[in-house]
């Protein structure tokens, strides 16, 4: 289930993005992945730095 728009997936979705945010696993559908790509990468960078 997409953490942003709530789209449900029937089975594994290889095109979806998996993001671990503060220890909480989240999945984003392909559309939301594009919209959130920079935000997700920004969070990862912030954590790494
Ligand atoms: Zn979505």
mmCIF file of the protein (N, C-alpha, C, O) and its ligand, coordinates in Angstrom:
data_MODEL
# 
_entry.id   MODEL 
# 
loop_
_entity.id 
_entity.type 
_entity.pdbx_number_of_molecules 
1 polymer     1 
2 non-polymer 1 
# 
_entity_poly.entity_id                      1 
_entity_poly.type                           'polypeptide(L)' 
_entity_poly.nstd_linkage                   no 
_entity_poly.nstd_monomer                   no 
_entity_poly.pdbx_seq_one_letter_code       
;(UNK)(UNK)(UNK)(UNK)(UNK)(UNK)(UNK)(UNK)(UNK)(UNK)(UNK)(UNK)(UNK)(UNK)(UNK)(UNK)
(UNK)(UNK)(UNK)(UNK)(UNK)(UNK)(UNK)(UNK)(UNK)(UNK)(UNK)(UNK)(UNK)(UNK)(UNK)(UNK)
(UNK)(UNK)(UNK)(UNK)(UNK)(UNK)(UNK)(UNK)(UNK)(UNK)(UNK)(UNK)(UNK)(UNK)(UNK)(UNK)
(UNK)
;
_entity_poly.pdbx_seq_one_letter_code_can   XXXXXXXXXXXXXXXXXXXXXXXXXXXXXXXXXXXXXXXXXXXXXXXXX 
_entity_poly.pdbx_strand_id                 A 
# 
loop_
_entity_poly_seq.entity_id 
_entity_poly_seq.num 
_entity_poly_seq.mon_id 
_entity_poly_seq.hetero 
1 1  UNK n 
1 2  UNK n 
1 3  UNK n 
1 4  UNK n 
1 5  UNK n 
1 6  UNK n 
1 7  UNK n 
1 8  UNK n 
1 9  UNK n 
1 10 UNK n 
1 11 UNK n 
1 12 UNK n 
1 13 UNK n 
1 14 UNK n 
1 15 UNK n 
1 16 UNK n 
1 17 UNK n 
1 18 UNK n 
1 19 UNK n 
1 20 UNK n 
1 21 UNK n 
1 22 UNK n 
1 23 UNK n 
1 24 UNK n 
1 25 UNK n 
1 26 UNK n 
1 27 UNK n 
1 28 UNK n 
1 29 UNK n 
1 30 UNK n 
1 31 UNK n 
1 32 UNK n 
1 33 UNK n 
1 34 UNK n 
1 35 UNK n 
1 36 UNK n 
1 37 UNK n 
1 38 UNK n 
1 39 UNK n 
1 40 UNK n 
1 41 UNK n 
1 42 UNK n 
1 43 UNK n 
1 44 UNK n 
1 45 UNK n 
1 46 UNK n 
1 47 UNK n 
1 48 UNK n 
1 49 UNK n 
# 
loop_
_struct_asym.id 
_struct_asym.entity_id 
A 1 
B 2 
# 
loop_
_chem_comp.id 
_chem_comp.type 
_chem_comp.mon_nstd_flag 
UNK 'L-peptide linking' . 
ZN  non-polymer         . 
# 
_pdbx_entity_nonpoly.entity_id   2 
_pdbx_entity_nonpoly.name        ? 
_pdbx_entity_nonpoly.comp_id     ZN 
# 
_pdbx_nonpoly_scheme.asym_id         B 
_pdbx_nonpoly_scheme.entity_id       2 
_pdbx_nonpoly_scheme.mon_id          ZN 
_pdbx_nonpoly_scheme.ndb_seq_num     1 
_pdbx_nonpoly_scheme.pdb_seq_num     101 
_pdbx_nonpoly_scheme.auth_seq_num    101 
_pdbx_nonpoly_scheme.pdb_mon_id      ZN 
_pdbx_nonpoly_scheme.auth_mon_id     ZN 
_pdbx_nonpoly_scheme.pdb_strand_id   A 
_pdbx_nonpoly_scheme.pdb_ins_code    . 
# 
loop_
_atom_site.group_PDB 
_atom_site.id 
_atom_site.type_symbol 
_atom_site.label_atom_id 
_atom_site.label_alt_id 
_atom_site.label_comp_id 
_atom_site.label_asym_id 
_atom_site.label_entity_id 
_atom_site.label_seq_id 
_atom_site.pdbx_PDB_ins_code 
_atom_site.Cartn_x 
_atom_site.Cartn_y 
_atom_site.Cartn_z 
_atom_site.occupancy 
_atom_site.B_iso_or_equiv 
_atom_site.pdbx_formal_charge 
_atom_site.auth_seq_id 
_atom_site.auth_comp_id 
_atom_site.auth_asym_id 
_atom_site.auth_atom_id 
_atom_site.pdbx_PDB_model_num 
ATOM   1   N  N  . UNK A 1 1  ? 0.836  -1.200 0.000  1.00 0.00 ? 1   UNK A N  1 
ATOM   2   C  CA . UNK A 1 1  ? 0.000  0.000  0.000  1.00 0.00 ? 1   UNK A CA 1 
ATOM   3   C  C  . UNK A 1 1  ? 0.869  1.248  0.000  1.00 0.00 ? 1   UNK A C  1 
ATOM   4   O  O  . UNK A 1 1  ? 1.791  1.381  0.804  1.00 0.00 ? 1   UNK A O  1 
ATOM   5   N  N  . UNK A 1 2  ? 0.563  2.147  -0.904 1.00 0.00 ? 2   UNK A N  1 
ATOM   6   C  CA . UNK A 1 2  ? 1.373  3.355  -1.029 1.00 0.00 ? 2   UNK A CA 1 
ATOM   7   C  C  . UNK A 1 2  ? 1.205  4.230  0.205  1.00 0.00 ? 2   UNK A C  1 
ATOM   8   O  O  . UNK A 1 2  ? 0.088  4.479  0.657  1.00 0.00 ? 2   UNK A O  1 
ATOM   9   N  N  . UNK A 1 3  ? 2.342  4.698  0.750  1.00 0.00 ? 3   UNK A N  1 
ATOM   10  C  CA . UNK A 1 3  ? 2.310  5.494  1.969  1.00 0.00 ? 3   UNK A CA 1 
ATOM   11  C  C  . UNK A 1 3  ? 1.831  6.914  1.700  1.00 0.00 ? 3   UNK A C  1 
ATOM   12  O  O  . UNK A 1 3  ? 1.564  7.664  2.639  1.00 0.00 ? 3   UNK A O  1 
ATOM   13  N  N  . UNK A 1 4  ? 1.721  7.289  0.436  1.00 0.00 ? 4   UNK A N  1 
ATOM   14  C  CA . UNK A 1 4  ? 1.358  8.673  0.132  1.00 0.00 ? 4   UNK A CA 1 
ATOM   15  C  C  . UNK A 1 4  ? -0.081 8.781  -0.363 1.00 0.00 ? 4   UNK A C  1 
ATOM   16  O  O  . UNK A 1 4  ? -0.881 9.525  0.202  1.00 0.00 ? 4   UNK A O  1 
ATOM   17  N  N  . UNK A 1 5  ? -0.407 8.039  -1.417 1.00 0.00 ? 5   UNK A N  1 
ATOM   18  C  CA . UNK A 1 5  ? -1.736 8.178  -2.002 1.00 0.00 ? 5   UNK A CA 1 
ATOM   19  C  C  . UNK A 1 5  ? -2.661 7.044  -1.586 1.00 0.00 ? 5   UNK A C  1 
ATOM   20  O  O  . UNK A 1 5  ? -3.865 7.117  -1.833 1.00 0.00 ? 5   UNK A O  1 
ATOM   21  N  N  . UNK A 1 6  ? -2.124 5.987  -0.956 1.00 0.00 ? 6   UNK A N  1 
ATOM   22  C  CA . UNK A 1 6  ? -2.962 4.926  -0.445 1.00 0.00 ? 6   UNK A CA 1 
ATOM   23  C  C  . UNK A 1 6  ? -3.336 3.891  -1.479 1.00 0.00 ? 6   UNK A C  1 
ATOM   24  O  O  . UNK A 1 6  ? -4.194 3.044  -1.229 1.00 0.00 ? 6   UNK A O  1 
ATOM   25  N  N  . UNK A 1 7  ? -2.702 3.947  -2.647 1.00 0.00 ? 7   UNK A N  1 
ATOM   26  C  CA . UNK A 1 7  ? -2.987 2.950  -3.673 1.00 0.00 ? 7   UNK A CA 1 
ATOM   27  C  C  . UNK A 1 7  ? -2.591 1.554  -3.192 1.00 0.00 ? 7   UNK A C  1 
ATOM   28  O  O  . UNK A 1 7  ? -1.495 1.351  -2.668 1.00 0.00 ? 7   UNK A O  1 
ATOM   29  N  N  . UNK A 1 8  ? -3.489 0.609  -3.376 1.00 0.00 ? 8   UNK A N  1 
ATOM   30  C  CA . UNK A 1 8  ? -3.190 -0.752 -2.961 1.00 0.00 ? 8   UNK A CA 1 
ATOM   31  C  C  . UNK A 1 8  ? -2.628 -1.555 -4.126 1.00 0.00 ? 8   UNK A C  1 
ATOM   32  O  O  . UNK A 1 8  ? -3.041 -1.399 -5.275 1.00 0.00 ? 8   UNK A O  1 
ATOM   33  N  N  . UNK A 1 9  ? -1.688 -2.406 -3.799 1.00 0.00 ? 9   UNK A N  1 
ATOM   34  C  CA . UNK A 1 9  ? -1.073 -3.246 -4.822 1.00 0.00 ? 9   UNK A CA 1 
ATOM   35  C  C  . UNK A 1 9  ? -1.449 -4.695 -4.577 1.00 0.00 ? 9   UNK A C  1 
ATOM   36  O  O  . UNK A 1 9  ? -1.422 -5.180 -3.446 1.00 0.00 ? 9   UNK A O  1 
ATOM   37  N  N  . UNK A 1 10 ? -1.798 -5.367 -5.644 1.00 0.00 ? 10  UNK A N  1 
ATOM   38  C  CA . UNK A 1 10 ? -2.130 -6.792 -5.525 1.00 0.00 ? 10  UNK A CA 1 
ATOM   39  C  C  . UNK A 1 10 ? -0.879 -7.613 -5.819 1.00 0.00 ? 10  UNK A C  1 
ATOM   40  O  O  . UNK A 1 10 ? -0.682 -8.098 -6.933 1.00 0.00 ? 10  UNK A O  1 
ATOM   41  N  N  . UNK A 1 11 ? -0.039 -7.757 -4.796 1.00 0.00 ? 11  UNK A N  1 
ATOM   42  C  CA . UNK A 1 11 ? 1.183  -8.524 -4.996 1.00 0.00 ? 11  UNK A CA 1 
ATOM   43  C  C  . UNK A 1 11 ? 2.388  -7.614 -5.086 1.00 0.00 ? 11  UNK A C  1 
ATOM   44  O  O  . UNK A 1 11 ? 2.251  -6.392 -5.035 1.00 0.00 ? 11  UNK A O  1 
ATOM   45  N  N  . UNK A 1 12 ? 3.535  -8.180 -5.216 1.00 0.00 ? 12  UNK A N  1 
ATOM   46  C  CA . UNK A 1 12 ? 4.788  -7.427 -5.267 1.00 0.00 ? 12  UNK A CA 1 
ATOM   47  C  C  . UNK A 1 12 ? 4.809  -6.461 -6.438 1.00 0.00 ? 12  UNK A C  1 
ATOM   48  O  O  . UNK A 1 12 ? 4.382  -6.789 -7.545 1.00 0.00 ? 12  UNK A O  1 
ATOM   49  N  N  . UNK A 1 13 ? 5.311  -5.267 -6.174 1.00 0.00 ? 13  UNK A N  1 
ATOM   50  C  CA . UNK A 1 13 ? 5.406  -4.258 -7.212 1.00 0.00 ? 13  UNK A CA 1 
ATOM   51  C  C  . UNK A 1 13 ? 6.858  -3.827 -7.362 1.00 0.00 ? 13  UNK A C  1 
ATOM   52  O  O  . UNK A 1 13 ? 7.325  -2.983 -6.596 1.00 0.00 ? 13  UNK A O  1 
ATOM   53  N  N  . UNK A 1 14 ? 7.580  -4.378 -8.322 1.00 0.00 ? 14  UNK A N  1 
ATOM   54  C  CA . UNK A 1 14 ? 9.014  -4.071 -8.468 1.00 0.00 ? 14  UNK A CA 1 
ATOM   55  C  C  . UNK A 1 14 ? 9.270  -2.618 -8.842 1.00 0.00 ? 14  UNK A C  1 
ATOM   56  O  O  . UNK A 1 14 ? 10.382 -2.117 -8.680 1.00 0.00 ? 14  UNK A O  1 
ATOM   57  N  N  . UNK A 1 15 ? 8.246  -1.945 -9.341 1.00 0.00 ? 15  UNK A N  1 
ATOM   58  C  CA . UNK A 1 15 ? 8.459  -0.556 -9.747 1.00 0.00 ? 15  UNK A CA 1 
ATOM   59  C  C  . UNK A 1 15 ? 8.260  0.403  -8.583 1.00 0.00 ? 15  UNK A C  1 
ATOM   60  O  O  . UNK A 1 15 ? 8.558  1.593  -8.688 1.00 0.00 ? 15  UNK A O  1 
ATOM   61  N  N  . UNK A 1 16 ? 7.763  -0.114 -7.494 1.00 0.00 ? 16  UNK A N  1 
ATOM   62  C  CA . UNK A 1 16 ? 7.538  0.744  -6.343 1.00 0.00 ? 16  UNK A CA 1 
ATOM   63  C  C  . UNK A 1 16 ? 8.854  1.023  -5.631 1.00 0.00 ? 16  UNK A C  1 
ATOM   64  O  O  . UNK A 1 16 ? 9.814  0.258  -5.722 1.00 0.00 ? 16  UNK A O  1 
ATOM   65  N  N  . UNK A 1 17 ? 8.864  2.144  -4.920 1.00 0.00 ? 17  UNK A N  1 
ATOM   66  C  CA . UNK A 1 17 ? 10.066 2.536  -4.190 1.00 0.00 ? 17  UNK A CA 1 
ATOM   67  C  C  . UNK A 1 17 ? 9.911  2.192  -2.714 1.00 0.00 ? 17  UNK A C  1 
ATOM   68  O  O  . UNK A 1 17 ? 8.891  2.498  -2.096 1.00 0.00 ? 17  UNK A O  1 
ATOM   69  N  N  . UNK A 1 18 ? 10.929 1.558  -2.165 1.00 0.00 ? 18  UNK A N  1 
ATOM   70  C  CA . UNK A 1 18 ? 10.927 1.253  -0.744 1.00 0.00 ? 18  UNK A CA 1 
ATOM   71  C  C  . UNK A 1 18 ? 11.806 2.258  -0.019 1.00 0.00 ? 18  UNK A C  1 
ATOM   72  O  O  . UNK A 1 18 ? 12.953 2.488  -0.400 1.00 0.00 ? 18  UNK A O  1 
ATOM   73  N  N  . UNK A 1 19 ? 11.256 2.851  1.029  1.00 0.00 ? 19  UNK A N  1 
ATOM   74  C  CA . UNK A 1 19 ? 12.018 3.844  1.771  1.00 0.00 ? 19  UNK A CA 1 
ATOM   75  C  C  . UNK A 1 19 ? 11.916 3.570  3.264  1.00 0.00 ? 19  UNK A C  1 
ATOM   76  O  O  . UNK A 1 19 ? 10.822 3.362  3.789  1.00 0.00 ? 19  UNK A O  1 
ATOM   77  N  N  . UNK A 1 20 ? 13.029 3.570  3.932  1.00 0.00 ? 20  UNK A N  1 
ATOM   78  C  CA . UNK A 1 20 ? 13.031 3.351  5.380  1.00 0.00 ? 20  UNK A CA 1 
ATOM   79  C  C  . UNK A 1 20 ? 13.171 4.707  6.058  1.00 0.00 ? 20  UNK A C  1 
ATOM   80  O  O  . UNK A 1 20 ? 14.229 5.336  6.022  1.00 0.00 ? 20  UNK A O  1 
ATOM   81  N  N  . UNK A 1 21 ? 12.067 5.144  6.681  1.00 0.00 ? 21  UNK A N  1 
ATOM   82  C  CA . UNK A 1 21 ? 12.054 6.475  7.282  1.00 0.00 ? 21  UNK A CA 1 
ATOM   83  C  C  . UNK A 1 21 ? 11.942 6.344  8.798  1.00 0.00 ? 21  UNK A C  1 
ATOM   84  O  O  . UNK A 1 21 ? 10.918 5.900  9.319  1.00 0.00 ? 21  UNK A O  1 
ATOM   85  N  N  . UNK A 1 22 ? 12.988 6.728  9.487  1.00 0.00 ? 22  UNK A N  1 
ATOM   86  C  CA . UNK A 1 22 ? 13.003 6.658  10.950 1.00 0.00 ? 22  UNK A CA 1 
ATOM   87  C  C  . UNK A 1 22 ? 12.662 5.247  11.446 1.00 0.00 ? 22  UNK A C  1 
ATOM   88  O  O  . UNK A 1 22 ? 11.973 5.078  12.452 1.00 0.00 ? 22  UNK A O  1 
ATOM   89  N  N  . UNK A 1 23 ? 13.154 4.251  10.726 1.00 0.00 ? 23  UNK A N  1 
ATOM   90  C  CA . UNK A 1 23 ? 12.926 2.880  11.128 1.00 0.00 ? 23  UNK A CA 1 
ATOM   91  C  C  . UNK A 1 23 ? 11.593 2.322  10.668 1.00 0.00 ? 23  UNK A C  1 
ATOM   92  O  O  . UNK A 1 23 ? 11.298 1.151  10.908 1.00 0.00 ? 23  UNK A O  1 
ATOM   93  N  N  . UNK A 1 24 ? 10.786 3.138  10.011 1.00 0.00 ? 24  UNK A N  1 
ATOM   94  C  CA . UNK A 1 24 ? 9.489  2.677  9.532  1.00 0.00 ? 24  UNK A CA 1 
ATOM   95  C  C  . UNK A 1 24 ? 9.542  2.420  8.033  1.00 0.00 ? 24  UNK A C  1 
ATOM   96  O  O  . UNK A 1 24 ? 9.817  3.340  7.262  1.00 0.00 ? 24  UNK A O  1 
ATOM   97  N  N  . UNK A 1 25 ? 9.288  1.202  7.610  1.00 0.00 ? 25  UNK A N  1 
ATOM   98  C  CA . UNK A 1 25 ? 9.309  0.904  6.172  1.00 0.00 ? 25  UNK A CA 1 
ATOM   99  C  C  . UNK A 1 25 ? 8.107  1.505  5.464  1.00 0.00 ? 25  UNK A C  1 
ATOM   100 O  O  . UNK A 1 25 ? 6.970  1.368  5.917  1.00 0.00 ? 25  UNK A O  1 
ATOM   101 N  N  . UNK A 1 26 ? 8.370  2.167  4.359  1.00 0.00 ? 26  UNK A N  1 
ATOM   102 C  CA . UNK A 1 26 ? 7.282  2.764  3.578  1.00 0.00 ? 26  UNK A CA 1 
ATOM   103 C  C  . UNK A 1 26 ? 7.468  2.407  2.117  1.00 0.00 ? 26  UNK A C  1 
ATOM   104 O  O  . UNK A 1 26 ? 8.589  2.286  1.624  1.00 0.00 ? 26  UNK A O  1 
ATOM   105 N  N  . UNK A 1 27 ? 6.353  2.242  1.440  1.00 0.00 ? 27  UNK A N  1 
ATOM   106 C  CA . UNK A 1 27 ? 6.395  1.966  0.016  1.00 0.00 ? 27  UNK A CA 1 
ATOM   107 C  C  . UNK A 1 27 ? 5.661  3.073  -0.732 1.00 0.00 ? 27  UNK A C  1 
ATOM   108 O  O  . UNK A 1 27 ? 4.617  3.553  -0.289 1.00 0.00 ? 27  UNK A O  1 
ATOM   109 N  N  . UNK A 1 28 ? 6.217  3.466  -1.860 1.00 0.00 ? 28  UNK A N  1 
ATOM   110 C  CA . UNK A 1 28 ? 5.579  4.480  -2.687 1.00 0.00 ? 28  UNK A CA 1 
ATOM   111 C  C  . UNK A 1 28 ? 5.369  3.921  -4.085 1.00 0.00 ? 28  UNK A C  1 
ATOM   112 O  O  . UNK A 1 28 ? 6.253  3.279  -4.653 1.00 0.00 ? 28  UNK A O  1 
ATOM   113 N  N  . UNK A 1 29 ? 4.185  4.177  -4.629 1.00 0.00 ? 29  UNK A N  1 
ATOM   114 C  CA . UNK A 1 29 ? 3.902  3.697  -5.976 1.00 0.00 ? 29  UNK A CA 1 
ATOM   115 C  C  . UNK A 1 29 ? 4.761  4.469  -6.978 1.00 0.00 ? 29  UNK A C  1 
ATOM   116 O  O  . UNK A 1 29 ? 5.445  5.432  -6.630 1.00 0.00 ? 29  UNK A O  1 
ATOM   117 N  N  . UNK A 1 30 ? 4.703  4.020  -8.217 1.00 0.00 ? 30  UNK A N  1 
ATOM   118 C  CA . UNK A 1 30 ? 5.592  4.588  -9.218 1.00 0.00 ? 30  UNK A CA 1 
ATOM   119 C  C  . UNK A 1 30 ? 5.374  6.091  -9.377 1.00 0.00 ? 30  UNK A C  1 
ATOM   120 O  O  . UNK A 1 30 ? 6.333  6.853  -9.490 1.00 0.00 ? 30  UNK A O  1 
ATOM   121 N  N  . UNK A 1 31 ? 4.123  6.508  -9.383 1.00 0.00 ? 31  UNK A N  1 
ATOM   122 C  CA . UNK A 1 31 ? 3.829  7.929  -9.557 1.00 0.00 ? 31  UNK A CA 1 
ATOM   123 C  C  . UNK A 1 31 ? 4.350  8.736  -8.377 1.00 0.00 ? 31  UNK A C  1 
ATOM   124 O  O  . UNK A 1 31 ? 5.015  9.754  -8.567 1.00 0.00 ? 31  UNK A O  1 
ATOM   125 N  N  . UNK A 1 32 ? 4.054  8.292  -7.166 1.00 0.00 ? 32  UNK A N  1 
ATOM   126 C  CA . UNK A 1 32 ? 4.492  9.025  -5.980 1.00 0.00 ? 32  UNK A CA 1 
ATOM   127 C  C  . UNK A 1 32 ? 6.010  8.972  -5.850 1.00 0.00 ? 32  UNK A C  1 
ATOM   128 O  O  . UNK A 1 32 ? 6.621  9.903  -5.325 1.00 0.00 ? 32  UNK A O  1 
ATOM   129 N  N  . UNK A 1 33 ? 6.615  7.897  -6.322 1.00 0.00 ? 33  UNK A N  1 
ATOM   130 C  CA . UNK A 1 33 ? 8.066  7.788  -6.249 1.00 0.00 ? 33  UNK A CA 1 
ATOM   131 C  C  . UNK A 1 33 ? 8.723  8.931  -7.010 1.00 0.00 ? 33  UNK A C  1 
ATOM   132 O  O  . UNK A 1 33 ? 9.698  9.526  -6.553 1.00 0.00 ? 33  UNK A O  1 
ATOM   133 N  N  . UNK A 1 34 ? 8.170  9.221  -8.174 1.00 0.00 ? 34  UNK A N  1 
ATOM   134 C  CA . UNK A 1 34 ? 8.733  10.320 -8.965 1.00 0.00 ? 34  UNK A CA 1 
ATOM   135 C  C  . UNK A 1 34 ? 8.549  11.644 -8.254 1.00 0.00 ? 34  UNK A C  1 
ATOM   136 O  O  . UNK A 1 34 ? 9.455  12.477 -8.222 1.00 0.00 ? 34  UNK A O  1 
ATOM   137 N  N  . UNK A 1 35 ? 7.361  11.832 -7.679 1.00 0.00 ? 35  UNK A N  1 
ATOM   138 C  CA . UNK A 1 35 ? 7.086  13.095 -6.994 1.00 0.00 ? 35  UNK A CA 1 
ATOM   139 C  C  . UNK A 1 35 ? 7.945  13.248 -5.744 1.00 0.00 ? 35  UNK A C  1 
ATOM   140 O  O  . UNK A 1 35 ? 8.364  14.353 -5.398 1.00 0.00 ? 35  UNK A O  1 
ATOM   141 N  N  . UNK A 1 36 ? 8.198  12.147 -5.082 1.00 0.00 ? 36  UNK A N  1 
ATOM   142 C  CA . UNK A 1 36 ? 8.905  12.215 -3.802 1.00 0.00 ? 36  UNK A CA 1 
ATOM   143 C  C  . UNK A 1 36 ? 10.379 11.862 -3.907 1.00 0.00 ? 36  UNK A C  1 
ATOM   144 O  O  . UNK A 1 36 ? 11.088 11.819 -2.902 1.00 0.00 ? 36  UNK A O  1 
ATOM   145 N  N  . UNK A 1 37 ? 10.838 11.611 -5.133 1.00 0.00 ? 37  UNK A N  1 
ATOM   146 C  CA . UNK A 1 37 ? 12.195 11.117 -5.287 1.00 0.00 ? 37  UNK A CA 1 
ATOM   147 C  C  . UNK A 1 37 ? 13.206 12.060 -4.643 1.00 0.00 ? 37  UNK A C  1 
ATOM   148 O  O  . UNK A 1 37 ? 14.091 11.632 -3.902 1.00 0.00 ? 37  UNK A O  1 
ATOM   149 N  N  . UNK A 1 38 ? 13.062 13.330 -4.934 1.00 0.00 ? 38  UNK A N  1 
ATOM   150 C  CA . UNK A 1 38 ? 14.017 14.286 -4.355 1.00 0.00 ? 38  UNK A CA 1 
ATOM   151 C  C  . UNK A 1 38 ? 13.866 14.366 -2.845 1.00 0.00 ? 38  UNK A C  1 
ATOM   152 O  O  . UNK A 1 38 ? 14.857 14.448 -2.118 1.00 0.00 ? 38  UNK A O  1 
ATOM   153 N  N  . UNK A 1 39 ? 12.631 14.343 -2.377 1.00 0.00 ? 39  UNK A N  1 
ATOM   154 C  CA . UNK A 1 39 ? 12.401 14.427 -0.935 1.00 0.00 ? 39  UNK A CA 1 
ATOM   155 C  C  . UNK A 1 39 ? 12.979 13.200 -0.238 1.00 0.00 ? 39  UNK A C  1 
ATOM   156 O  O  . UNK A 1 39 ? 13.598 13.306 0.820  1.00 0.00 ? 39  UNK A O  1 
ATOM   157 N  N  . UNK A 1 40 ? 12.768 12.038 -0.845 1.00 0.00 ? 40  UNK A N  1 
ATOM   158 C  CA . UNK A 1 40 ? 13.279 10.805 -0.243 1.00 0.00 ? 40  UNK A CA 1 
ATOM   159 C  C  . UNK A 1 40 ? 14.801 10.829 -0.228 1.00 0.00 ? 40  UNK A C  1 
ATOM   160 O  O  . UNK A 1 40 ? 15.432 10.515 0.781  1.00 0.00 ? 40  UNK A O  1 
ATOM   161 N  N  . UNK A 1 41 ? 15.376 11.204 -1.362 1.00 0.00 ? 41  UNK A N  1 
ATOM   162 C  CA . UNK A 1 41 ? 16.832 11.257 -1.420 1.00 0.00 ? 41  UNK A CA 1 
ATOM   163 C  C  . UNK A 1 41 ? 17.359 12.294 -0.435 1.00 0.00 ? 41  UNK A C  1 
ATOM   164 O  O  . UNK A 1 41 ? 18.404 12.098 0.185  1.00 0.00 ? 41  UNK A O  1 
ATOM   165 N  N  . UNK A 1 42 ? 16.628 13.398 -0.297 1.00 0.00 ? 42  UNK A N  1 
ATOM   166 C  CA . UNK A 1 42 ? 17.049 14.438 0.632  1.00 0.00 ? 42  UNK A CA 1 
ATOM   167 C  C  . UNK A 1 42 ? 17.086 13.918 2.059  1.00 0.00 ? 42  UNK A C  1 
ATOM   168 O  O  . UNK A 1 42 ? 18.004 14.221 2.822  1.00 0.00 ? 42  UNK A O  1 
ATOM   169 N  N  . UNK A 1 43 ? 16.070 13.128 2.411  1.00 0.00 ? 43  UNK A N  1 
ATOM   170 C  CA . UNK A 1 43 ? 16.047 12.568 3.768  1.00 0.00 ? 43  UNK A CA 1 
ATOM   171 C  C  . UNK A 1 43 ? 17.195 11.595 3.960  1.00 0.00 ? 43  UNK A C  1 
ATOM   172 O  O  . UNK A 1 43 ? 17.852 11.582 5.001  1.00 0.00 ? 43  UNK A O  1 
ATOM   173 N  N  . UNK A 1 44 ? 17.425 10.784 2.945  1.00 0.00 ? 44  UNK A N  1 
ATOM   174 C  CA . UNK A 1 44 ? 18.516 9.825  3.061  1.00 0.00 ? 44  UNK A CA 1 
ATOM   175 C  C  . UNK A 1 44 ? 19.843 10.557 3.212  1.00 0.00 ? 44  UNK A C  1 
ATOM   176 O  O  . UNK A 1 44 ? 20.687 10.193 4.031  1.00 0.00 ? 44  UNK A O  1 
ATOM   177 N  N  . UNK A 1 45 ? 20.005 11.603 2.397  1.00 0.00 ? 45  UNK A N  1 
ATOM   178 C  CA . UNK A 1 45 ? 21.249 12.356 2.497  1.00 0.00 ? 45  UNK A CA 1 
ATOM   179 C  C  . UNK A 1 45 ? 21.393 12.963 3.887  1.00 0.00 ? 45  UNK A C  1 
ATOM   180 O  O  . UNK A 1 45 ? 22.477 12.963 4.470  1.00 0.00 ? 45  UNK A O  1 
ATOM   181 N  N  . UNK A 1 46 ? 20.292 13.474 4.402  1.00 0.00 ? 46  UNK A N  1 
ATOM   182 C  CA . UNK A 1 46 ? 20.331 14.101 5.715  1.00 0.00 ? 46  UNK A CA 1 
ATOM   183 C  C  . UNK A 1 46 ? 20.727 13.083 6.779  1.00 0.00 ? 46  UNK A C  1 
ATOM   184 O  O  . UNK A 1 46 ? 21.462 13.394 7.716  1.00 0.00 ? 46  UNK A O  1 
ATOM   185 N  N  . UNK A 1 47 ? 20.221 11.854 6.613  1.00 0.00 ? 47  UNK A N  1 
ATOM   186 C  CA . UNK A 1 47 ? 20.558 10.841 7.600  1.00 0.00 ? 47  UNK A CA 1 
ATOM   187 C  C  . UNK A 1 47 ? 22.018 10.432 7.471  1.00 0.00 ? 47  UNK A C  1 
ATOM   188 O  O  . UNK A 1 47 ? 22.715 10.218 8.463  1.00 0.00 ? 47  UNK A O  1 
ATOM   189 N  N  . UNK A 1 48 ? 22.460 10.328 6.227  1.00 0.00 ? 48  UNK A N  1 
ATOM   190 C  CA . UNK A 1 48 ? 23.833 9.889  6.029  1.00 0.00 ? 48  UNK A CA 1 
ATOM   191 C  C  . UNK A 1 48 ? 24.810 10.933 6.502  1.00 0.00 ? 48  UNK A C  1 
ATOM   192 O  O  . UNK A 1 48 ? 25.862 10.599 7.049  1.00 0.00 ? 48  UNK A O  1 
ATOM   193 N  N  . UNK A 1 49 ? 24.483 12.184 6.302  1.00 0.00 ? 49  UNK A N  1 
ATOM   194 C  CA . UNK A 1 49 ? 25.379 13.249 6.718  1.00 0.00 ? 49  UNK A CA 1 
ATOM   195 C  C  . UNK A 1 49 ? 25.206 13.482 8.219  1.00 0.00 ? 49  UNK A C  1 
ATOM   196 O  O  . UNK A 1 49 ? 25.871 14.346 8.791  1.00 0.00 ? 49  UNK A O  1 
HETATM 197 ZN ZN . ZN  B 2 .  ? 1.181  6.585  -4.462 1.00 0.00 ? 101 ZN  A ZN 1 
# 
